[in-house]
Amino acid sequence: RAIPKFRATSIAAFGHSSIGLIEEGTLVKLYEYDIGPEARAVDFGLYNALTVNLIECALPVQLYDFNAQPVTGKGEERREGIAPRTFGGMNVVLRADAAPTEPDEISAHGAKGNTEWQHLIADIRDEELGRVRIIGTAVTRLQDFLANQPARVFYTINGQTHAIERASFLNTRVGLPDLRNHLLVNVVCDELNKLALPTIFMPDRESMASNDLSRLLQRRVIEELKADEKLRAYAAEIRRRRATEYSENKDEDAELLKDLAKADPAIRDLFGLGTFLPDVSTDRGGDEPFKGKKFPTFLKPLNLRMEGGTFVKELPIRGHRRIECGTDVADDYLTRIDSPGDSWCSLDVKAMPHTVKLRNGTARFTLDAPKTAKPGDLVEAEFGFVDIGPNLEPLKFAVVIRFIEEEEVSVRPTGKKSAIKPEIKPAVGEPSFIWVQEADWSEHNFDDTAGAYVSTGEQTTVYVNHDNKFLKAMRMRQRDEAQRVFDETVFRRGLGLFALALHKKATASDGEDEERKDDPEYFTRMATSAMAPYVVTIIQRLGGADARGK
């Protein structure tokens, strides 16, 4: 059969007289697709769906929704019912929402932008995986299109998302629950080796295979996120902000908890979920943040031993060691858009696996012993930085790596091995009960029926929904102001204690509820939502208390 054809000077891709006219190139039409009902509206749905699937976009894409509601006063296209939108990838959106740094651009309440900083968490050169870069972006508040979807960690190849980790990953696997709604992580897998890439990622570009290499990649990501000093400092800052914002009734809560702990040993055990958080003042004492140069001018090893005029580093087989260097380059040197630098090593990744971090004038090179290393082997290596500025030739230092015997390890009760460290007994902590206002629901994954959930880290914090619809209805029914205040206190403390007990059950290692243990926060939210309509009545009846006769 003959292929239908015609002659024309241009083709109207959208059937519109002025939009989408092409005189050359290729036109592709999709007649069957499945992008989900929420993504079919171009103005918001498709734009948001593309944004979380394309972290970096090589060229901007112009989107048109020809079924938009006609609006006057916003141009001819909107008057016709056409909504145009330019798409450039998630990083473009995050950079556009960056907090200003100039004093005259910052309001009395802080920077207006939500994106606070972008940070190279690690630049990994692994002998099995190849090169992996982990980039974190801190946000004051997630935009709606990010808050309403589960992904927080994105594994990308050439800017496209190939797999994700959910928000619970930052809590249960990484141990940074305070950052679950304040951190986005891009695991850049562009330079995975030829074996690892197709082994780890599925052809559908939506999921990760379950095998040794994929678990290795996840493990490396978890290790680097856990160890990153800037992330830990940011998590502490988020806790300080919350503590400053929600400090009411703190003394009363403390007295109540002490009385409960004295009266019931089981309650004392329940409070052992966390440790006391040191009182860190938000006043920085006038310390100036580190401001480095655009390109480094020196790289000076700080923790290497000299032997005969040569730097030497001992590296246990199947172990790792860090080399820290002083430098004068800015923290964004390896991640910025304009003239970024790159880390450099004289050896192939299989001969010298390593990871690079850069923070506050310190460059940290973490060396991992290759599998072929044997005690007594010596390797000469050079490490440094290259860029298109003054360092076209690497700015570098040389070191002789001497492989030594494997470190002695201990076996934990779980069966996992770890290097022997001094035993540190956890302190018994005092949980905090924090109100969450409706304006902050998205940060805590709350809605009008949500009750409470528990966040564990350096301190145990119980977040309770101040604007739960059942509590709001109770406020409206209660005309006595003293009784209303008392009922609110009972709601917060009583529901918070229930949440602690449920969270402890959900995270217990007794072999029960295995399916729910992967996400204890989900279990806790669901259970406390069911309790919320009845918690005040039950506590009042059981305790026989009211505002007038307590």
NUKOLRO-680352 format. One record per residue (C-alpha): residue number from 1; residue in three letters; x, y, z. Coordinates in nm, 3 decimals, decimal comma, always signed. Example, Ala and Ser with C-alpha at 12.3 -4.5 7.8 and 13.67 -1.06 7.14 Angstrom:
2
> num; residuo; east; north; up
> 1; ALA; +1,230; -0,450; +0,780
> 2; SER; +1,367; -0,106; +0,714
//
This chain:
550
> num; residuo; east; north; up
> 1; ARG; +0,000; +0,000; +0,000
> 2; ALA; +0,112; +0,354; -0,069
> 3; ILE; +0,201; +0,578; +0,226
> 4; PRO; -0,035; +0,879; +0,236
> 5; LYS; +0,151; +1,203; +0,158
> 6; PHE; +0,088; +1,562; +0,066
> 7; ARG; +0,284; +1,877; -0,016
> 8; ALA; +0,281; +2,180; +0,211
> 9; THR; +0,519; +2,459; +0,315
> 10; SER; +0,434; +2,403; +0,684
> 11; ILE; +0,244; +2,168; +0,912
> 12; ALA; +0,015; +2,282; +1,194
> 13; ALA; +0,109; +2,036; +1,468
> 14; PHE; -0,182; +2,137; +1,692
> 15; GLY; -0,428; +2,238; +1,423
> 16; HIS; -0,393; +2,600; +1,533
> 17; SER; -0,336; +2,891; +1,298
> 18; SER; -0,032; +3,031; +1,479
> 19; ILE; +0,083; +2,781; +1,748
> 20; GLY; +0,288; +2,474; +1,658
> 21; LEU; +0,365; +2,558; +1,294
> 22; ILE; +0,674; +2,373; +1,171
> 23; GLU; +0,854; +2,397; +0,837
> 24; GLU; +1,104; +2,119; +0,906
> 25; GLY; +1,172; +1,849; +1,162
> 26; THR; +0,965; +1,555; +1,287
> 27; LEU; +0,612; +1,548; +1,424
> 28; VAL; +0,516; +1,262; +1,658
> 29; LYS; +0,156; +1,213; +1,774
> 30; LEU; +0,059; +0,986; +2,063
> 31; TYR; -0,282; +0,828; +2,017
> 32; GLU; -0,263; +0,598; +2,320
> 33; TYR; -0,105; +0,685; +2,650
> 34; ASP; -0,147; +0,633; +3,023
> 35; ILE; -0,025; +0,919; +3,240
> 36; GLY; -0,294; +0,908; +3,510
> 37; PRO; -0,594; +1,136; +3,557
> 38; GLU; -0,409; +1,397; +3,763
> 39; ALA; -0,151; +1,456; +3,487
> 40; ARG; -0,393; +1,519; +3,201
> 41; ALA; -0,429; +1,890; +3,272
> 42; VAL; -0,121; +2,038; +3,106
> 43; ASP; -0,119; +2,362; +3,302
> 44; PHE; -0,051; +2,180; +3,630
> 45; GLY; -0,084; +1,803; +3,610
> 46; LEU; +0,146; +1,718; +3,317
> 47; TYR; +0,391; +1,992; +3,413
> 48; ASN; +0,421; +1,855; +3,768
> 49; ALA; +0,446; +1,495; +3,647
> 50; LEU; +0,729; +1,585; +3,409
> 51; THR; +0,907; +1,787; +3,677
> 52; VAL; +0,950; +1,489; +3,910
> 53; ASN; +1,051; +1,260; +3,623
> 54; LEU; +1,303; +1,491; +3,456
> 55; ILE; +1,536; +1,641; +3,714
> 56; GLU; +1,754; +1,796; +3,445
> 57; CYS; +1,617; +1,881; +3,101
> 58; ALA; +1,865; +1,941; +2,815
> 59; LEU; +1,635; +2,196; +2,648
> 60; PRO; +1,322; +2,370; +2,775
> 61; VAL; +0,991; +2,227; +2,652
> 62; GLN; +0,687; +2,442; +2,574
> 63; LEU; +0,358; +2,284; +2,681
> 64; TYR; +0,011; +2,391; +2,567
> 65; ASP; -0,323; +2,294; +2,719
> 66; PHE; -0,595; +2,355; +2,459
> 67; ASN; -0,871; +2,258; +2,702
> 68; ALA; -0,801; +2,522; +2,966
> 69; GLN; -1,071; +2,748; +3,105
> 70; PRO; -1,084; +3,072; +2,899
> 71; VAL; -0,962; +3,370; +3,101
> 72; THR; -0,966; +3,735; +2,998
> 73; GLY; -0,690; +3,979; +3,083
> 74; LYS; -0,405; +3,724; +3,052
> 75; GLY; -0,329; +3,745; +2,683
> 76; GLU; -0,483; +3,622; +2,362
> 77; GLU; -0,398; +3,254; +2,420
> 78; ARG; -0,571; +3,236; +2,759
> 79; ARG; -0,870; +3,418; +2,616
> 80; GLU; -0,895; +3,136; +2,359
> 81; GLY; -0,874; +2,871; +2,634
> 82; ILE; -0,507; +2,785; +2,572
> 83; ALA; -0,272; +2,763; +2,873
> 84; PRO; +0,099; +2,770; +2,780
> 85; ARG; +0,366; +2,649; +3,024
> 86; THR; +0,744; +2,622; +2,984
> 87; PHE; +0,901; +2,311; +3,137
> 88; GLY; +1,271; +2,295; +3,226
> 89; GLY; +1,313; +2,021; +3,488
> 90; MET; +1,299; +2,006; +3,866
> 91; ASN; +1,637; +2,171; +3,918
> 92; VAL; +1,523; +2,474; +3,720
> 93; VAL; +1,217; +2,502; +3,945
> 94; LEU; +1,428; +2,467; +4,259
> 95; ARG; +1,685; +2,721; +4,144
> 96; ALA; +1,410; +2,967; +4,055
> 97; ASP; +1,276; +2,927; +4,410
> 98; ALA; +1,616; +2,981; +4,572
> 99; ALA; +1,637; +3,199; +4,882
> 100; PRO; +1,805; +3,537; +4,811
> 101; THR; +2,142; +3,596; +4,974
> 102; GLU; +2,169; +3,975; +4,958
> 103; PRO; +2,059; +4,151; +5,280
> 104; ASP; +1,821; +4,390; +5,102
> 105; GLU; +1,643; +4,093; +4,941
> 106; ILE; +1,570; +3,919; +5,270
> 107; SER; +1,264; +4,014; +5,470
> 108; ALA; +1,246; +4,043; +5,847
> 109; HIS; +1,108; +3,687; +5,854
> 110; GLY; +1,392; +3,539; +5,653
> 111; ALA; +1,451; +3,465; +5,287
> 112; LYS; +1,144; +3,444; +5,068
> 113; GLY; +1,259; +3,151; +4,857
> 114; ASN; +1,203; +2,793; +4,965
> 115; THR; +1,529; +2,649; +4,827
> 116; GLU; +1,795; +2,712; +5,092
> 117; TRP; +2,103; +2,547; +4,943
> 118; GLN; +2,234; +2,276; +4,713
> 119; HIS; +2,518; +2,057; +4,833
> 120; LEU; +2,737; +1,780; +4,689
> 121; ILE; +2,695; +1,511; +4,952
> 122; ALA; +2,942; +1,272; +4,791
> 123; ASP; +3,127; +1,199; +4,468
> 124; ILE; +3,174; +0,821; +4,480
> 125; ARG; +3,421; +0,623; +4,264
> 126; ASP; +3,331; +0,260; +4,336
> 127; GLU; +3,511; -0,031; +4,170
> 128; GLU; +3,184; -0,222; +4,116
> 129; LEU; +2,945; +0,064; +4,045
> 130; GLY; +3,159; +0,323; +3,873
> 131; ARG; +3,100; +0,691; +3,948
> 132; VAL; +2,797; +0,807; +4,149
> 133; ARG; +2,732; +1,166; +4,254
> 134; ILE; +2,486; +1,242; +4,536
> 135; ILE; +2,347; +1,596; +4,540
> 136; GLY; +2,115; +1,723; +4,813
> 137; THR; +1,883; +2,024; +4,792
> 138; ALA; +1,745; +2,174; +5,112
> 139; VAL; +1,402; +2,338; +5,104
> 140; THR; +1,220; +2,534; +5,373
> 141; ARG; +0,889; +2,398; +5,251
> 142; LEU; +0,810; +2,156; +4,970
> 143; GLN; +0,610; +2,302; +4,685
> 144; ASP; +0,268; +2,139; +4,649
> 145; PHE; +0,362; +1,922; +4,351
> 146; LEU; +0,649; +1,775; +4,555
> 147; ALA; +0,465; +1,748; +4,887
> 148; ASN; +0,180; +1,554; +4,722
> 149; GLN; +0,403; +1,278; +4,584
> 150; PRO; +0,616; +1,030; +4,781
> 151; ALA; +0,960; +1,060; +4,618
> 152; ARG; +1,245; +1,228; +4,803
> 153; VAL; +1,545; +1,046; +4,655
> 154; PHE; +1,573; +1,030; +4,275
> 155; TYR; +1,811; +0,797; +4,089
> 156; THR; +1,873; +0,970; +3,756
> 157; ILE; +2,047; +0,895; +3,428
> 158; ASN; +2,099; +1,191; +3,193
> 159; GLY; +1,858; +1,388; +3,407
> 160; GLN; +1,571; +1,136; +3,386
> 161; THR; +1,437; +0,961; +3,696
> 162; HIS; +1,482; +0,582; +3,675
> 163; ALA; +1,391; +0,491; +4,035
> 164; ILE; +1,297; +0,665; +4,359
> 165; GLU; +1,308; +0,625; +4,735
> 166; ARG; +1,007; +0,741; +4,935
> 167; ALA; +1,002; +0,994; +5,219
> 168; SER; +1,006; +0,710; +5,473
> 169; PHE; +1,350; +0,613; +5,337
> 170; LEU; +1,501; +0,922; +5,505
> 171; ASN; +1,343; +0,815; +5,832
> 172; THR; +1,371; +0,437; +5,855
> 173; ARG; +1,686; +0,377; +5,649
> 174; VAL; +1,888; +0,698; +5,682
> 175; GLY; +1,780; +0,808; +6,030
> 176; LEU; +1,709; +1,172; +5,940
> 177; PRO; +1,332; +1,196; +5,998
> 178; ASP; +1,344; +1,574; +6,041
> 179; LEU; +1,448; +1,611; +5,675
> 180; ARG; +1,176; +1,396; +5,516
> 181; ASN; +0,999; +1,711; +5,394
> 182; HIS; +1,302; +1,938; +5,373
> 183; LEU; +1,547; +1,743; +5,157
> 184; LEU; +1,551; +1,627; +4,794
> 185; VAL; +1,835; +1,401; +4,684
> 186; ASN; +1,954; +1,346; +4,327
> 187; VAL; +2,166; +1,031; +4,289
> 188; VAL; +2,336; +1,096; +3,955
> 189; CYS; +2,408; +0,763; +3,786
> 190; ASP; +2,524; +0,893; +3,445
> 191; GLU; +2,868; +0,734; +3,483
> 192; LEU; +2,779; +0,392; +3,622
> 193; ASN; +2,991; +0,128; +3,457
> 194; LYS; +2,850; -0,069; +3,163
> 195; LEU; +2,767; -0,375; +3,373
> 196; ALA; +2,610; -0,192; +3,669
> 197; LEU; +2,372; +0,034; +3,477
> 198; PRO; +2,157; -0,230; +3,302
> 199; THR; +2,182; -0,461; +3,603
> 200; ILE; +2,048; -0,205; +3,851
> 201; PHE; +1,776; -0,028; +3,652
> 202; MET; +1,478; -0,191; +3,484
> 203; PRO; +1,395; -0,123; +3,115
> 204; ASP; +1,072; +0,056; +3,215
> 205; ARG; +1,285; +0,339; +3,364
> 206; GLU; +1,059; +0,343; +3,667
> 207; SER; +1,210; +0,095; +3,910
> 208; MET; +1,526; -0,063; +4,043
> 209; ALA; +1,601; -0,434; +4,022
> 210; SER; +1,656; -0,637; +4,338
> 211; ASN; +2,011; -0,770; +4,319
> 212; ASP; +2,352; -0,730; +4,480
> 213; LEU; +2,451; -0,425; +4,274
> 214; SER; +2,128; -0,236; +4,341
> 215; ARG; +2,160; -0,310; +4,712
> 216; LEU; +2,521; -0,190; +4,699
> 217; LEU; +2,409; +0,137; +4,541
> 218; GLN; +2,138; +0,185; +4,804
> 219; ARG; +2,384; +0,104; +5,081
> 220; ARG; +2,636; +0,360; +4,955
> 221; VAL; +2,363; +0,625; +4,933
> 222; ILE; +2,246; +0,549; +5,288
> 223; GLU; +2,602; +0,558; +5,426
> 224; GLU; +2,678; +0,895; +5,267
> 225; LEU; +2,352; +1,054; +5,375
> 226; LYS; +2,399; +0,931; +5,731
> 227; ALA; +2,758; +1,055; +5,752
> 228; ASP; +2,710; +1,398; +5,595
> 229; GLU; +2,778; +1,673; +5,849
> 230; LYS; +2,578; +1,939; +5,665
> 231; LEU; +2,267; +1,720; +5,660
> 232; ARG; +2,295; +1,650; +6,032
> 233; ALA; +2,341; +2,021; +6,101
> 234; TYR; +2,040; +2,104; +5,885
> 235; ALA; +1,828; +1,845; +6,069
> 236; ALA; +1,928; +2,008; +6,398
> 237; GLU; +1,836; +2,348; +6,254
> 238; ILE; +1,491; +2,220; +6,153
> 239; ARG; +1,440; +2,091; +6,508
> 240; ARG; +1,547; +2,427; +6,651
> 241; ARG; +1,301; +2,609; +6,426
> 242; ARG; +1,019; +2,383; +6,535
> 243; ALA; +1,114; +2,412; +6,902
> 244; THR; +1,116; +2,791; +6,876
> 245; GLU; +0,782; +2,798; +6,696
> 246; TYR; +0,602; +2,549; +6,920
> 247; SER; +0,735; +2,597; +7,273
> 248; GLU; +0,407; +2,654; +7,457
> 249; ASN; +0,320; +2,436; +7,756
> 250; LYS; +0,671; +2,290; +7,764
> 251; ASP; +0,712; +2,320; +8,142
> 252; GLU; +0,365; +2,180; +8,208
> 253; ASP; +0,436; +1,884; +7,977
> 254; ALA; +0,762; +1,813; +8,158
> 255; GLU; +0,593; +1,807; +8,499
> 256; LEU; +0,318; +1,579; +8,371
> 257; LEU; +0,567; +1,336; +8,218
> 258; LYS; +0,771; +1,322; +8,539
> 259; ASP; +0,459; +1,243; +8,742
> 260; LEU; +0,355; +0,971; +8,496
> 261; ALA; +0,704; +0,820; +8,495
> 262; LYS; +0,705; +0,805; +8,876
> 263; ALA; +0,362; +0,645; +8,889
> 264; ASP; +0,410; +0,378; +8,624
> 265; PRO; +0,738; +0,204; +8,525
> 266; ALA; +0,583; +0,115; +8,189
> 267; ILE; +0,546; +0,487; +8,109
> 268; ARG; +0,911; +0,542; +8,203
> 269; ASP; +1,007; +0,269; +7,958
> 270; LEU; +0,787; +0,429; +7,692
> 271; PHE; +0,976; +0,759; +7,730
> 272; GLY; +1,303; +0,579; +7,656
> 273; LEU; +1,243; +0,622; +7,282
> 274; GLY; +1,480; +0,918; +7,256
> 275; THR; +1,750; +1,123; +7,419
> 276; PHE; +1,764; +1,477; +7,548
> 277; LEU; +1,843; +1,735; +7,280
> 278; PRO; +2,115; +1,980; +7,391
> 279; ASP; +1,995; +2,336; +7,429
> 280; VAL; +2,163; +2,500; +7,131
> 281; SER; +2,102; +2,871; +7,100
> 282; THR; +1,996; +3,002; +6,760
> 283; ASP; +2,236; +3,291; +6,818
> 284; ARG; +2,547; +3,206; +6,615
> 285; GLY; +2,761; +3,437; +6,827
> 286; GLY; +2,863; +3,643; +6,526
> 287; ASP; +3,035; +3,359; +6,338
> 288; GLU; +3,066; +3,437; +5,968
> 289; PRO; +2,975; +3,160; +5,721
> 290; PHE; +3,261; +3,028; +5,511
> 291; LYS; +3,288; +3,205; +5,174
> 292; GLY; +3,537; +3,038; +4,944
> 293; LYS; +3,685; +3,140; +4,612
> 294; LYS; +3,541; +3,044; +4,275
> 295; PHE; +3,840; +2,819; +4,198
> 296; PRO; +4,077; +2,654; +4,449
> 297; THR; +4,432; +2,787; +4,477
> 298; PHE; +4,568; +2,530; +4,722
> 299; LEU; +4,498; +2,177; +4,846
> 300; LYS; +4,691; +2,096; +5,164
> 301; PRO; +4,667; +1,752; +5,335
> 302; LEU; +4,590; +1,788; +5,706
> 303; ASN; +4,595; +1,434; +5,845
> 304; LEU; +4,871; +1,254; +5,655
> 305; ARG; +5,196; +1,129; +5,806
> 306; MET; +5,528; +1,211; +5,639
> 307; GLU; +5,782; +0,933; +5,586
> 308; GLY; +6,104; +1,033; +5,413
> 309; GLY; +5,944; +1,342; +5,258
> 310; THR; +5,640; +1,148; +5,126
> 311; PHE; +5,282; +1,148; +5,251
> 312; VAL; +5,173; +0,800; +5,365
> 313; LYS; +4,825; +0,668; +5,449
> 314; GLU; +4,755; +0,324; +5,594
> 315; LEU; +4,439; +0,161; +5,460
> 316; PRO; +4,302; -0,166; +5,606
> 317; ILE; +4,194; -0,423; +5,349
> 318; ARG; +3,815; -0,430; +5,320
> 319; GLY; +3,815; -0,098; +5,506
> 320; HIS; +3,828; +0,275; +5,443
> 321; ARG; +4,020; +0,581; +5,560
> 322; ARG; +3,978; +0,957; +5,513
> 323; ILE; +4,225; +1,215; +5,389
> 324; GLU; +4,128; +1,570; +5,483
> 325; CYS; +4,275; +1,869; +5,304
> 326; GLY; +4,251; +2,240; +5,362
> 327; THR; +4,141; +2,442; +5,060
> 328; ASP; +3,994; +2,784; +4,979
> 329; VAL; +3,722; +2,701; +4,725
> 330; ALA; +3,347; +2,761; +4,774
> 331; ASP; +3,126; +2,466; +4,872
> 332; ASP; +2,935; +2,474; +4,541
> 333; TYR; +3,252; +2,428; +4,332
> 334; LEU; +3,160; +2,073; +4,228
> 335; THR; +2,784; +2,128; +4,174
> 336; ARG; +2,726; +2,479; +4,039
> 337; ILE; +2,595; +2,542; +3,688
> 338; ASP; +2,853; +2,806; +3,594
> 339; SER; +3,203; +2,660; +3,540
> 340; PRO; +3,186; +2,368; +3,784
> 341; GLY; +3,500; +2,187; +3,888
> 342; ASP; +3,553; +1,812; +3,907
> 343; SER; +3,742; +1,578; +4,136
> 344; TRP; +4,040; +1,394; +3,994
> 345; CYS; +4,248; +1,085; +4,071
> 346; SER; +4,555; +0,950; +3,892
> 347; LEU; +4,433; +0,590; +3,930
> 348; ASP; +4,143; +0,403; +3,774
> 349; VAL; +3,841; +0,359; +3,997
> 350; LYS; +3,902; -0,017; +4,025
> 351; ALA; +4,253; +0,046; +4,151
> 352; MET; +4,154; +0,320; +4,397
> 353; PRO; +3,781; +0,349; +4,482
> 354; HIS; +3,712; +0,672; +4,668
> 355; THR; +3,455; +0,936; +4,758
> 356; VAL; +3,496; +1,314; +4,757
> 357; LYS; +3,322; +1,574; +4,974
> 358; LEU; +3,376; +1,948; +5,002
> 359; ARG; +3,255; +2,163; +5,293
> 360; ASN; +3,363; +2,484; +5,467
> 361; GLY; +3,720; +2,488; +5,338
> 362; THR; +3,782; +2,116; +5,387
> 363; ALA; +3,808; +1,863; +5,104
> 364; ARG; +3,758; +1,508; +5,227
> 365; PHE; +3,877; +1,213; +5,018
> 366; THR; +3,749; +0,881; +5,160
> 367; LEU; +3,952; +0,587; +5,028
> 368; ASP; +3,806; +0,235; +5,003
> 369; ALA; +4,038; -0,060; +4,974
> 370; PRO; +3,990; -0,244; +4,642
> 371; LYS; +3,902; -0,613; +4,661
> 372; THR; +4,239; -0,714; +4,517
> 373; ALA; +4,440; -0,534; +4,789
> 374; LYS; +4,667; -0,744; +5,011
> 375; PRO; +4,844; -0,649; +5,336
> 376; GLY; +5,183; -0,497; +5,260
> 377; ASP; +5,092; -0,369; +4,912
> 378; LEU; +5,195; -0,011; +4,832
> 379; VAL; +5,012; +0,213; +4,585
> 380; GLU; +5,115; +0,562; +4,474
> 381; ALA; +4,817; +0,785; +4,403
> 382; GLU; +4,740; +1,151; +4,337
> 383; PHE; +4,412; +1,325; +4,422
> 384; GLY; +4,287; +1,671; +4,340
> 385; PHE; +4,058; +1,899; +4,137
> 386; VAL; +4,038; +2,011; +3,774
> 387; ASP; +3,834; +2,291; +3,614
> 388; ILE; +3,820; +2,525; +3,317
> 389; GLY; +3,968; +2,807; +3,525
> 390; PRO; +4,325; +2,812; +3,659
> 391; ASN; +4,333; +2,435; +3,715
> 392; LEU; +4,332; +2,294; +3,362
> 393; GLU; +4,612; +2,078; +3,497
> 394; PRO; +4,502; +1,911; +3,822
> 395; LEU; +4,555; +2,092; +4,152
> 396; LYS; +4,675; +1,783; +4,338
> 397; PHE; +4,866; +1,613; +4,615
> 398; ALA; +5,045; +1,276; +4,614
> 399; VAL; +5,023; +1,001; +4,874
> 400; VAL; +5,156; +0,647; +4,914
> 401; ILE; +4,882; +0,413; +5,032
> 402; ARG; +4,999; +0,121; +5,242
> 403; PHE; +4,746; -0,162; +5,280
> 404; ILE; +4,741; -0,324; +5,624
> 405; GLU; +4,556; -0,611; +5,790
> 406; GLU; +4,178; -0,601; +5,811
> 407; GLU; +4,032; -0,429; +6,117
> 408; GLU; +3,900; -0,645; +6,398
> 409; VAL; +3,522; -0,648; +6,394
> 410; SER; +3,250; -0,731; +6,641
> 411; VAL; +2,920; -0,900; +6,564
> 412; ARG; +2,608; -0,716; +6,675
> 413; PRO; +2,302; -0,905; +6,803
> 414; THR; +2,145; -0,847; +6,462
> 415; GLY; +2,428; -1,039; +6,299
> 416; LYS; +2,574; -0,730; +6,127
> 417; LYS; +2,946; -0,664; +6,159
> 418; SER; +3,095; -0,334; +6,268
> 419; ALA; +3,438; -0,207; +6,363
> 420; ILE; +3,491; -0,228; +6,740
> 421; LYS; +3,401; +0,102; +6,906
> 422; PRO; +3,363; +0,207; +7,271
> 423; GLU; +3,021; +0,118; +7,406
> 424; ILE; +2,790; +0,417; +7,436
> 425; LYS; +2,474; +0,365; +7,638
> 426; PRO; +2,173; +0,563; +7,514
> 427; ALA; +2,027; +0,813; +7,758
> 428; VAL; +1,664; +0,801; +7,856
> 429; GLY; +1,492; +1,096; +7,692
> 430; GLU; +1,191; +1,312; +7,748
> 431; PRO; +0,955; +1,337; +7,449
> 432; SER; +0,816; +1,670; +7,331
> 433; PHE; +0,453; +1,715; +7,226
> 434; ILE; +0,425; +1,971; +6,945
> 435; TRP; +0,114; +2,125; +6,792
> 436; VAL; +0,094; +2,129; +6,409
> 437; GLN; -0,122; +2,406; +6,264
> 438; GLU; -0,327; +2,359; +5,946
> 439; ALA; -0,087; +2,585; +5,753
> 440; ASP; +0,187; +2,326; +5,817
> 441; TRP; -0,012; +2,012; +5,728
> 442; SER; +0,178; +1,949; +5,403
> 443; GLU; +0,508; +1,938; +5,592
> 444; HIS; +0,377; +1,660; +5,815
> 445; ASN; +0,154; +1,475; +5,565
> 446; PHE; -0,153; +1,569; +5,773
> 447; ASP; -0,514; +1,627; +5,674
> 448; ASP; -0,824; +1,721; +5,876
> 449; THR; -0,858; +1,366; +6,019
> 450; ALA; -0,491; +1,308; +6,106
> 451; GLY; -0,410; +1,269; +6,474
> 452; ALA; -0,040; +1,244; +6,555
> 453; TYR; +0,288; +1,075; +6,466
> 454; VAL; +0,626; +1,020; +6,631
> 455; SER; +0,958; +1,142; +6,495
> 456; THR; +1,264; +0,973; +6,646
> 457; GLY; +1,620; +1,092; +6,613
> 458; GLU; +1,841; +1,267; +6,865
> 459; GLN; +1,515; +1,355; +7,041
> 460; THR; +1,171; +1,197; +7,034
> 461; THR; +0,908; +1,445; +6,917
> 462; VAL; +0,535; +1,378; +6,891
> 463; TYR; +0,354; +1,600; +6,639
> 464; VAL; -0,019; +1,643; +6,714
> 465; ASN; -0,272; +1,790; +6,472
> 466; HIS; -0,397; +2,117; +6,626
> 467; ASP; -0,670; +2,151; +6,363
> 468; ASN; -0,804; +1,797; +6,359
> 469; LYS; -1,170; +1,831; +6,259
> 470; PHE; -1,294; +1,648; +6,569
> 471; LEU; -1,095; +1,878; +6,796
> 472; LYS; -1,225; +2,182; +6,606
> 473; ALA; -1,582; +2,057; +6,653
> 474; MET; -1,516; +2,013; +7,025
> 475; ARG; -1,393; +2,373; +7,049
> 476; MET; -1,713; +2,496; +6,888
> 477; ARG; -1,933; +2,293; +7,125
> 478; GLN; -1,749; +2,392; +7,441
> 479; ARG; -1,856; +2,735; +7,563
> 480; ASP; -1,658; +2,733; +7,886
> 481; GLU; -1,316; +2,881; +7,801
> 482; ALA; -1,133; +2,709; +8,087
> 483; GLN; -1,280; +2,371; +7,996
> 484; ARG; -1,196; +2,424; +7,628
> 485; VAL; -0,829; +2,496; +7,707
> 486; PHE; -0,817; +2,192; +7,936
> 487; ASP; -0,972; +1,970; +7,667
> 488; GLU; -0,713; +2,086; +7,415
> 489; THR; -0,435; +1,999; +7,658
> 490; VAL; -0,588; +1,656; +7,721
> 491; PHE; -0,614; +1,600; +7,346
> 492; ARG; -0,249; +1,690; +7,282
> 493; ARG; -0,102; +1,497; +7,574
> 494; GLY; -0,338; +1,200; +7,561
> 495; LEU; -0,315; +1,148; +7,187
> 496; GLY; +0,060; +1,204; +7,206
> 497; LEU; +0,100; +0,930; +7,465
> 498; PHE; -0,111; +0,694; +7,255
> 499; ALA; +0,110; +0,776; +6,955
> 500; LEU; +0,423; +0,692; +7,155
> 501; ALA; +0,280; +0,356; +7,258
> 502; LEU; +0,168; +0,274; +6,903
> 503; HIS; +0,501; +0,381; +6,756
> 504; LYS; +0,686; +0,161; +7,003
> 505; LYS; +0,466; -0,134; +6,907
> 506; ALA; +0,513; -0,067; +6,536
> 507; THR; +0,891; -0,055; +6,567
> 508; ALA; +0,929; -0,341; +6,815
> 509; SER; +1,164; -0,617; +6,707
> 510; ASP; +0,953; -0,904; +6,837
> 511; GLY; +0,869; -1,043; +6,494
> 512; GLU; +0,510; -0,916; +6,494
> 513; ASP; +0,348; -0,686; +6,235
> 514; GLU; +0,630; -0,744; +5,988
> 515; GLU; +0,437; -0,592; +5,699
> 516; ARG; +0,381; -0,267; +5,888
> 517; LYS; +0,726; -0,230; +6,040
> 518; ASP; +0,870; -0,090; +5,717
> 519; ASP; +0,680; +0,235; +5,773
> 520; PRO; +0,593; +0,285; +6,140
> 521; GLU; +0,488; +0,646; +6,079
> 522; TYR; +0,212; +0,532; +5,842
> 523; PHE; +0,088; +0,282; +6,101
> 524; THR; +0,096; +0,549; +6,373
> 525; ARG; -0,093; +0,805; +6,165
> 526; MET; -0,363; +0,558; +6,073
> 527; ALA; -0,414; +0,441; +6,430
> 528; THR; -0,422; +0,788; +6,585
> 529; SER; -0,667; +0,907; +6,319
> 530; ALA; -0,907; +0,639; +6,440
> 531; MET; -0,855; +0,745; +6,804
> 532; ALA; -0,893; +1,118; +6,749
> 533; PRO; -1,279; +1,136; +6,765
> 534; TYR; -1,291; +0,971; +7,108
> 535; VAL; -0,964; +1,048; +7,286
> 536; VAL; -1,084; +1,343; +7,499
> 537; THR; -1,401; +1,167; +7,617
> 538; ILE; -1,218; +0,847; +7,704
> 539; ILE; -0,943; +1,024; +7,901
> 540; GLN; -1,192; +1,243; +8,085
> 541; ARG; -1,412; +0,947; +8,180
> 542; LEU; -1,123; +0,725; +8,283
> 543; GLY; -0,945; +1,002; +8,472
> 544; GLY; -1,257; +1,163; +8,614
> 545; ALA; -1,109; +1,508; +8,548
> 546; ASP; -1,249; +1,830; +8,415
> 547; ALA; -1,133; +2,188; +8,407
> 548; ARG; -1,340; +2,287; +8,709
> 549; GLY; -1,266; +1,994; +8,937
> 550; LYS; -0,916; +1,881; +8,847
//
